[in-house]
Amino acid sequence: MPNTIIKTKINLPVLRRNLVLRKRLLTLLSEKIKQGHKLTLISAPAGFGKTTLVSEWIASGEIPAAWISLDENDSDPSRFLTYLIAALQTLISGVGDGVLAALQSSQPVAAKDLLTTLLNELSSIEDGFILVLDDFHAIDSKAVDDLLAFLVDHMPPQMHLVITTREDPFLPLARLRARNQLTEIRAAELRFTQSEAADFLNQVMGLNLSAENIAALEARTEGWVAGLQLAALSMQGKADATEFIHSFSGANQFVLDYLLEEVLQKQSESLQGFLLRTSILDRLSGSLCDALWQGEQNSAQEILEQLERANLFVISLDDERRWYRYHHLFRDLLRQRLSQKHSKEEIAQIHIRASEWFEQNGDIGEAFHHAVSAADFDRAARLLETSWQAMDESFQTGTWLGWVNQLPLSVRRVRPVLLTQVGWAYMDAGNAEASEASLRDAEASLKRPLDELVIVEAEQFRTLPARIAFARAFNAQTQNRFGDVVKHVETALDIIPHDDQYMQAQASSILSTTYWASGEMDQAYALMSTWVDAAQQAGNFVFSVAASFGKADILITQGRLRDAMQVYQTALSLATEHGAEQHTAHHHLGLGLLHHEMGEDERAAHHLQKAFELGRQTTIADWAYRKSLAQAYLKESEGDHDAALDLLDDAQRYYVRTPIPNLRPVDAMKARIYLQQDRLDKAQAWAAKSGLSLLETPDYLHEFERLTLAKIALAEYQHDQNEQHILDVLKLLEGQLKLAQKQNRLHSQIEILVLQAFALQAKGESAQAISSLEKALSLAEPEGYLRIFVNEGEFLRLLILDVRSAIEKSPYFLFGYVEKLLAEFPQPTQTQNPKSKIVNLKSELIDPLSDRELEVLRLIAQGLSNQEITQKLVVTLSTVKGHNLRIFAKLQAKSRTEAVARARELGLL
């Protein structure tokens, strides 16, 4: 399927052979960047060799560079940012992934906020790099101008920006000059010297001009590169070069038009016909040009290679010489000539041939755009209607939507299938309101006489009422209108043919998420499993793989971690077998978090790295949201609460409504982190805004928020010792625990029992607290839970120590599990609660270092950073930080230096 990014726009231009080496300018560029200039502006009229100069400089390889060839379509801020990130990703893998996802989201985010996020990411890059914005004059947008100014003002010091343009951009150039931050190269510097002109005319263009004629032509053109090239092309074959040069006027404002006419007139009628017909294309290939030209002699590929050798304004876009483009000025002239020499009908027919070629070669986007250029909207609509299912199944409906909105309303109005597809596309994007509007339009079109309707996809037309009902159920689920969900699903199931098990299962899958939202996880899992199996049996392996992470999510919510792992692994095997690995970012992310929960850091790191790699190419709408949540959780586990909050803010911006219930709202997660930071006032502010009460009837949909309220109440008790807080918390927990037990939700039971232990301990009922915690541990041990306890911090560690004391004299199965948990907690420092039982010895180490801790200590003594240690030991950063904390605690040190010194005193090093 087509990509939304034209990769040739971000490829570094391929240098021509036999270029004139412009040492003076290359030296100037290199010297200024070494002096710390942040911006290089190369501003001159057309044809002064701006792009060629920068390409030559970049090819020297001194500093890595990213490149964007801009055109008028990039005046849209979203498109500009998309290409900006795509270009940077050719240098910096994964940078800006979250911003890209936000750009594709239906939830609008200010472009400047997105650029801020990108700049923050770039600030962490250590090595210097260059970003080239080529042909910036093509941009006609104040919004993009403002983005550029913001970029220049705030870009990190290791970044250097190069702009080539025919007119100065709206930037604070005077200020940059005053601060010695600007390098300017203008027409005066770009003009060829007489020596450079001689090299160009005689060596590159193959002329044999005398020094006098070169000097005259250089004077006539004032060193204008394009003028020299066009003059040289016009002179080829002339007997009297001197006469031509003396009659040539480079100062005439129409010289470009004159020279292009001269060049064209030098070509055969057949070649002129080729140039004009193929000028409608932004990219040229031999097969594509053959379809438009339909010549009888040389193939188009041979002609393209001939044009390149003749320097006839053809630029190669790849090393294999498969794709080319015309110089923009040359292309513009050709298109102007085409409109003068051919009728609109003839030009439309050329566009249709291009559309047919792109359709046959699988590029529906280009096929569509040429159909629109030909004003053949019926063809354009047919292309979209027939391509929708494949794009939907590969999660590309966002791109499809951008195309369909270019069709006139009159064309869409008589196509009920297309209108329903639009409704589904908005549904996938989480825009329920726009989806409903399109579904109403589809129903209105069905009221027309059948002979007025255009039906392309007959099978989809047959099931249209069911498809509309399904979309309405999906939209209702995203808006928590569960009664409407059931109503619309029942409508769909009544209409869908009983032998169509695929559609039956697809409709029922929406009910799965409704059960999920109410906490009825067994029913939710059964229906989701039916949908996964039906998709697989129908051969739709992409949907089967994608829906599997829904199954795993349900199992994780239930607390069945090991079963969830098996579901993920089965889906990954299916994806590998059927070439759907690009849709498994969510699966690897889920596995990474599960291994992290179980303390298996190396496995976690493997899957998380794989997830982030695949996430860069996924088109599933909620990836950026899920990724940010996962990263926030990992930062929280490391104790980096500020970073976790920032990532939760990102998640909030990237959130896309889907049928999967939003059971853990970001604001509630942030409130929990505020409590870990002792910022009770911030958590209380969320509580006041939430509108929820501790003592409302227990339910699953708001369970996470209610338990967050319980945590806040416990923190308030620490401040005011108001026992009513404890009583309210215990009453809430009792109700929530009964509901979780009734619905067999293991994860919820564990979390509730831990909170119950906290509340009972605060109330002074230690025995009951130990009993509640022991129950939580008994539920957690078979599934391998670890982080759910460790992340609760020192107070829970002390309670687990009490549990160990209570069970250590009996062969209880929990004893080994408790020991494992305690080993994972960061060991307290001597300033912490005396209950931690730390003994401050000056000369000996009571708690010896483990072999792994000794290994980490030796690497610290060698001067390795935490990041370098992670690479050396192939573990995550959080693991290394955990080892550091335990080493420091055991050695009673506050820093790496103290730890090393203390270790040497004890003979450990």
PyMOL commands that set and color helices and strands:
alter all, ss='L'
color gray80, all
select helices_A, chain A and resi 7-9+23-34+50-59+72-75+77-89+97-104+111-122+136-138+142-154+173-178+187-190+194-204+211-221+225-235+241-247+255-266+269-278+286-293+300-309+328-341+344-360+364-373+377-393+397-404+409-413+416-428+432-446+450-452+458-462+464-478+482-495+501-518+521-537+541-558+561-577+581-583+585-597+601-615+623-638+641-654+666-676+680-690+703-720+723-742+746-762+766-783+787-790+794-807+814-824+834-836+851-861+866-873+877-891+896-905
alter helices_A, ss='H'
color red, helices_A
select strands_A, chain A and resi 39-43+65-69+129-134+159-165+182-186+314-316+324-326
alter strands_A, ss='S'
color yellow, strands_A
deselect
rebuild
show_as cartoon
